[in-house]
Amino acid sequence: MIRAAAIARVALIETARAHVTLVAVLVLLAAVPALTWLFGDDAATRDWMTRLLPAEGLRVLMPLAAIVGGAFLLRPSIKRGWAVLPARRAEWFAGSVMAGFCVLVLAALVFSIGGLLGGWMFGTALASASQALSIKLTRVQEGVTQHREFEPGAMAIANPQRNETLWIELPDAAGEAIEGEIEFLPIWTQELPPQQSSPLALWLEGPNGITPVELKVESRRRVSFHGAANGAQRLVLQPVDPALLIGTSTDRVRFATGESGVSASLAALLALSLGATLLCMCAVLMVRGLSTAPTAALAGLLLMAALTLLPSLAPAQGMARARRADVQGTQPEPELMQRLEEELAALPQLFPDRYFDEFLAGRTVPSAAWGEGLVRLGVGLLLLVPGAWLFTRRQIAR
């Protein structure tokens, strides 16, 4: 390890002395503030760009740079310190990997500091949000009120033709003013065209009676609400468009509980992105052990594409099959392609969308991002062991 650390130290000194290093550091540091100031037309656009640029840079540009850079990081030749003895090649491999890791981490840190500067200059504080505690479906049938409670995260669907409503339990930290957002899934019954601009109505219920809330349509599938608590215990959602069923879940309902700075959320995204990026880089280096640089880069790109696209391949088809099974009352035997689809959809995402979506929506990033980043880093480090072993079997470059 001492010789590997010495090799890494020499490689880092060589990188620091390069003429392009200082220019690259300045570009990374000024990227977010400069682009935000250049393309932001108003305060709201600049605020959004201070979140968009760091998120997309950490999720897209950084892993692509790591994949390409990792493929060309190992250039085995005697001129570049290639060890003739196989026993020394693993040390040369480890030293080069350590140097590459340090360069990647420092570049990501500089870029994140630039994103933090952009947030301080043009952005606003992030909203701290809390999910709903539970969701209960209620309906009155023949004068009897029926209730059905759903598991956390399960989709609850209300039918307006059956006078069904969803009771959403408020979190303890809701405060005196209840405000937040609801993401819902509209399901067209195909019996008649949709008629309402907002397919749902909201109000608060509690011991003090019904309290109206101010409803604002944010998009086709998201509304925001604001109202006085008045001792309310639950938020009631009622579909009002007879052509649309309305579905939501506890993780789609968020109540604002305060504000928080950008630094903690950006640090969590940085940890998650670094873990996933280093996983890609380790996979590239493992393949590079006995292959060419383009082959290793292609392997890294395939890994990134697989763990980015395949996990989100079939959620819509899965919901359609589940609803068809509920309506028909039978569950058909899954076919081979359907089973393959479900297995691919069960793969973990390389960059989980929920953390980046929370940040882009102006909300704080959950602290679970730190743990997911560490898991990805651990998997990547395990790939270096076979990579170092393969590198000892490589022939001397001529």
C-alpha positions in Angstrom: 0.0 0.0 0.0 2.9 2.4 0.6 4.1 2.0 -3.0 0.5 2.4 -4.3 0.1 5.6 -2.2 3.4 6.9 -3.6 2.2 6.2 -7.2 -1.1 8.0 -6.4 0.8 10.9 -4.9 3.0 11.3 -8.0 -0.1 11.1 -10.3 -1.9 13.8 -8.3 1.2 16.1 -8.4 1.4 15.6 -12.1 -2.3 16.5 -12.5 -2.0 19.6 -10.2 0.9 20.9 -12.2 -0.9 20.6 -15.5 -1.8 24.0 -17.1 -5.4 23.0 -17.7 -6.1 22.1 -14.1 -6.5 25.7 -12.8 -8.8 26.5 -15.8 -10.9 23.4 -15.1 -11.3 24.3 -11.4 -12.5 27.8 -12.3 -14.9 26.6 -14.9 -16.4 24.0 -12.5 -16.7 26.6 -9.7 -18.3 29.3 -11.9 -20.5 27.0 -14.0 -23.7 27.2 -11.9 -23.6 30.9 -11.0 -22.6 32.0 -14.5 -25.1 29.9 -16.4 -27.9 31.0 -13.9 -27.1 34.6 -14.4 -26.8 34.3 -18.2 -30.0 32.3 -18.9 -32.2 33.3 -16.0 -34.8 35.9 -17.1 -36.4 36.4 -13.7 -36.0 35.5 -10.1 -38.2 32.4 -10.3 -36.2 31.0 -13.3 -32.9 31.7 -11.6 -34.2 29.9 -8.5 -35.1 26.9 -10.5 -31.8 26.9 -12.4 -29.8 26.9 -9.2 -31.4 23.5 -8.5 -31.5 22.1 -12.0 -27.9 22.7 -12.9 -26.4 21.0 -9.9 -28.8 18.1 -10.0 -28.3 17.4 -13.7 -24.5 17.9 -13.4 -24.3 15.4 -10.6 -26.7 12.9 -12.2 -25.6 13.0 -15.9 -22.4 14.9 -16.6 -20.3 13.6 -13.7 -20.9 9.9 -14.3 -20.3 10.3 -18.1 -17.0 12.1 -17.3 -16.0 9.4 -14.9 -16.8 6.6 -17.3 -14.8 8.2 -20.1 -12.0 9.3 -17.8 -11.8 6.0 -16.1 -11.5 4.1 -19.4 -8.4 6.1 -20.3 -7.0 6.4 -16.8 -5.0 3.2 -17.1 -2.5 3.6 -19.9 -0.1 0.7 -19.3 3.3 1.4 -20.9 6.8 1.4 -19.5 7.1 5.1 -20.2 4.2 5.8 -17.7 5.6 3.6 -14.9 4.2 0.3 -16.0 5.5 -2.5 -13.7 7.2 -5.4 -15.5 6.7 -7.8 -12.6 3.1 -9.0 -12.2 3.4 -8.6 -8.4 3.9 -4.9 -8.9 1.1 -4.4 -11.4 -1.7 -4.5 -8.8 0.1 -1.8 -6.9 0.3 0.3 -10.0 -3.4 -0.4 -10.6 -4.3 0.6 -7.0 -2.2 3.8 -7.2 -3.8 4.9 -10.5 -7.3 4.2 -9.1 -6.6 6.1 -5.9 -5.4 9.1 -7.9 -8.5 8.9 -10.2 -10.8 8.7 -7.2 -9.2 11.8 -5.6 -9.5 13.8 -8.9 -13.1 12.8 -9.3 -14.1 13.7 -5.7 -12.3 17.0 -5.8 -14.0 17.9 -9.1 -17.4 17.0 -7.8 -16.7 19.0 -4.6 -15.7 22.1 -6.5 -18.8 21.8 -8.7 -21.0 21.4 -5.7 -19.4 24.5 -4.0 -20.3 26.4 -7.2 -23.8 25.1 -7.0 -24.0 26.3 -3.4 -22.7 29.7 -4.4 -25.4 29.9 -7.1 -28.0 29.0 -4.5 -26.9 31.7 -2.1 -26.8 34.3 -4.9 -30.0 33.5 -6.8 -31.9 30.7 -5.0 -34.3 30.5 -2.1 -34.5 28.1 0.9 -35.9 24.6 0.4 -39.2 23.5 2.0 -39.1 20.9 4.6 -41.9 18.4 4.0 -43.6 15.6 5.9 -45.6 12.8 4.3 -49.1 11.8 5.3 -49.4 9.3 8.1 -52.1 7.2 6.5 -54.8 7.2 3.8 -58.3 5.8 4.3 -60.9 5.2 1.6 -64.5 5.9 2.8 -67.9 5.6 1.2 -71.5 5.5 2.3 -73.4 2.5 1.1 -77.1 1.9 2.1 -76.6 4.4 5.0 -73.5 2.6 6.4 -70.1 4.3 6.3 -67.4 1.9 5.1 -63.7 2.4 5.6 -60.7 0.8 4.1 -57.2 1.7 5.2 -54.2 1.3 2.9 -50.6 0.4 3.7 -48.0 3.2 3.5 -47.0 3.8 -0.1 -50.0 1.8 -1.5 -52.2 3.5 -4.1 -55.7 4.4 -2.9 -58.2 5.1 -5.7 -61.5 6.9 -5.2 -64.4 6.6 -7.5 -66.7 9.7 -7.8 -69.6 7.6 -9.0 -69.7 5.8 -5.7 -69.3 9.0 -3.6 -65.9 7.8 -2.3 -63.5 10.1 -0.5 -60.0 9.7 0.8 -59.2 10.7 4.4 -55.6 11.8 4.7 -54.2 11.9 8.2 -52.2 15.0 9.0 -48.7 14.7 10.4 -48.0 16.0 13.9 -45.7 18.7 12.6 -48.3 20.3 10.4 -48.6 23.5 12.5 -51.3 26.1 12.6 -51.4 26.7 8.9 -51.8 23.6 6.7 -50.1 23.7 3.3 -48.6 21.3 1.0 -48.9 19.4 -2.3 -50.7 16.4 -3.6 -49.6 14.4 -6.6 -52.4 12.3 -7.9 -53.1 9.8 -10.7 -56.1 10.5 -12.8 -57.7 7.4 -14.4 -60.1 7.9 -17.2 -63.1 5.7 -17.1 -63.7 6.1 -20.9 -67.5 6.5 -20.2 -67.5 10.2 -20.9 -64.9 13.0 -21.5 -63.3 14.8 -18.6 -65.2 18.0 -17.7 -63.4 19.7 -14.8 -60.2 21.7 -14.8 -59.5 20.4 -11.3 -60.8 16.8 -10.9 -60.8 16.9 -7.1 -61.9 19.0 -4.1 -60.2 19.4 -0.8 -61.2 20.4 2.7 -60.1 19.9 6.3 -62.2 18.1 8.9 -61.9 17.9 12.7 -63.7 18.4 16.0 -64.4 22.1 15.0 -66.1 21.1 11.8 -65.2 21.6 8.1 -62.6 24.1 7.1 -62.2 25.1 3.5 -58.7 25.2 1.9 -57.4 27.3 -1.0 -56.6 24.9 -3.9 -54.2 25.8 -6.7 -53.6 23.6 -9.8 -49.9 23.2 -10.4 -50.1 20.7 -13.3 -52.3 18.0 -14.6 -51.3 15.7 -11.8 -50.3 18.0 -9.0 -52.2 20.5 -6.8 -51.1 22.7 -3.9 -53.3 23.7 -1.0 -53.3 26.1 1.9 -55.6 26.7 4.8 -55.9 27.3 8.5 -55.6 24.2 10.7 -58.5 25.1 13.1 -57.9 21.9 15.0 -58.3 19.7 11.9 -57.3 16.0 12.1 -57.5 15.0 8.5 -57.5 16.3 4.9 -60.4 15.0 2.8 -60.0 14.5 -0.9 -63.1 14.0 -3.1 -63.1 13.4 -6.8 -65.5 15.7 -8.5 -65.2 14.8 -12.2 -67.4 11.7 -13.0 -65.1 10.7 -15.8 -61.9 10.4 -13.7 -60.9 8.2 -10.8 -58.4 9.8 -8.5 -55.5 7.8 -6.9 -52.8 8.9 -4.5 -50.6 7.4 -1.8 -48.9 8.6 1.4 -45.7 9.3 -0.3 -47.5 11.5 -2.9 -49.0 13.8 -0.2 -46.5 16.2 1.4 -47.2 18.8 4.1 -44.8 21.8 4.5 -43.3 21.9 7.9 -40.7 24.7 7.6 -37.7 25.8 5.5 -34.1 24.6 5.3 -30.9 25.7 3.6 -29.6 24.2 0.4 -26.2 23.0 1.8 -27.5 19.9 3.6 -29.6 18.7 0.6 -26.8 19.4 -1.9 -24.4 17.5 0.3 -26.7 14.5 0.4 -27.1 14.6 -3.4 -23.3 14.8 -3.7 -22.8 11.7 -1.6 -25.4 9.8 -3.6 -24.0 10.9 -6.9 -20.4 10.2 -5.9 -21.3 6.6 -4.8 -23.1 5.9 -8.0 -20.4 7.6 -10.1 -17.6 5.7 -8.4 -19.6 2.5 -9.0 -19.6 3.2 -12.8 -15.9 4.1 -12.7 -15.0 0.9 -10.8 -16.9 -1.2 -13.3 -15.0 0.5 -16.1 -11.7 -0.1 -14.4 -12.5 -3.7 -13.9 -13.3 -4.2 -17.6 -10.2 -2.2 -18.5 -8.0 -4.7 -16.7 -7.9 -6.9 -19.8 -9.5 -4.8 -22.5 -9.1 -1.6 -24.5 -10.3 1.8 -23.4 -13.3 2.0 -25.8 -14.5 -1.4 -24.6 -14.3 -0.4 -21.0 -16.1 2.9 -21.7 -18.9 1.1 -23.5 -19.3 -1.3 -20.6 -19.6 1.7 -18.2 -22.2 3.3 -20.5 -24.2 0.1 -20.7 -24.2 -0.2 -16.9 -25.3 3.4 -16.5 -28.1 3.0 -19.1 -29.3 -0.3 -17.6 -29.6 0.9 -14.0 -31.1 4.2 -15.2 -33.7 3.1 -17.7 -34.7 -0.5 -16.9 -36.0 0.1 -13.3 -38.5 2.5 -14.7 -39.4 0.3 -17.7 -42.8 -1.0 -16.8 -44.6 0.8 -13.9 -47.5 2.0 -16.1 -48.0 -1.5 -17.5 -47.9 -3.0 -14.0 -50.6 -0.6 -12.8 -52.8 -1.4 -15.8 -52.4 -5.1 -15.2 -53.3 -4.7 -11.5 -56.4 -2.6 -12.3 -57.5 -5.1 -15.0 -57.1 -8.0 -12.5 -59.2 -6.1 -9.9 -62.0 -5.4 -12.4 -62.0 -8.9 -13.9 -61.5 -10.7 -10.6 -58.9 -13.1 -12.1 -55.1 -13.1 -12.2 -53.8 -14.5 -15.5 -50.6 -16.5 -15.5 -47.7 -14.2 -16.3 -45.9 -14.7 -19.5 -42.2 -14.9 -20.0 -41.8 -11.3 -21.2 -44.0 -10.0 -18.4 -41.9 -11.8 -15.8 -38.8 -10.4 -17.4 -40.3 -6.9 -17.3 -41.1 -7.3 -13.7 -37.6 -8.5 -12.8 -36.0 -5.6 -14.7 -38.4 -3.1 -13.1 -37.2 -4.4 -9.7 -33.6 -3.4 -10.3 -32.4 -0.5 -8.1 -31.9 2.8 -9.9 -28.3 4.0 -10.2 -29.5 7.5 -9.4 -32.9 7.2 -7.6 -35.3 9.7 -9.1 -37.1 10.5 -5.8 -34.1 12.3 -4.3 -33.4 14.5 -7.4 -37.1 15.1 -7.9 -37.5 16.4 -4.3 -34.6 18.8 -4.8 -35.8 20.0 -8.2 -39.3 20.6 -6.6 -37.7 22.9 -4.0 -37.9 20.4 -1.1 -35.2 19.1 1.1 -33.5 15.8 0.1 -34.3 12.9 2.5 -31.3 11.8 4.6 -31.6 8.2 3.2 -29.6 9.4 0.2 -26.4 9.2 2.3 -27.0 5.5 3.0 -27.8 4.7 -0.7 -24.6 6.5 -1.7 -22.5 4.4 0.7 -24.1 1.2 -0.6 -23.2 2.0 -4.2 -19.7 3.0 -3.2 -19.3 -0.3 -1.4 -20.4 -2.3 -4.4 -18.0 -0.4 -6.6 -15.0 -1.0 -4.3 -15.8 -4.8 -4.4 -15.4 -4.6 -8.2 -11.8 -3.4 -7.9 -10.6 -6.7 -6.4 -11.2 -8.8 -9.6 -10.1 -5.7 -11.6 -6.7 -5.7 -9.9 -6.3 -9.4 -10.3 -7.1 -9.2 -14.0 -4.6 -6.4 -14.4 -1.8 -8.6 -13.2 -2.4 -10.9 -16.1 -2.1 -8.2 -18.7 0.7 -8.3 -21.3 3.3 -5.5 -21.5 2.3 -2.8 -24.0 4.7 -2.2 -26.9 
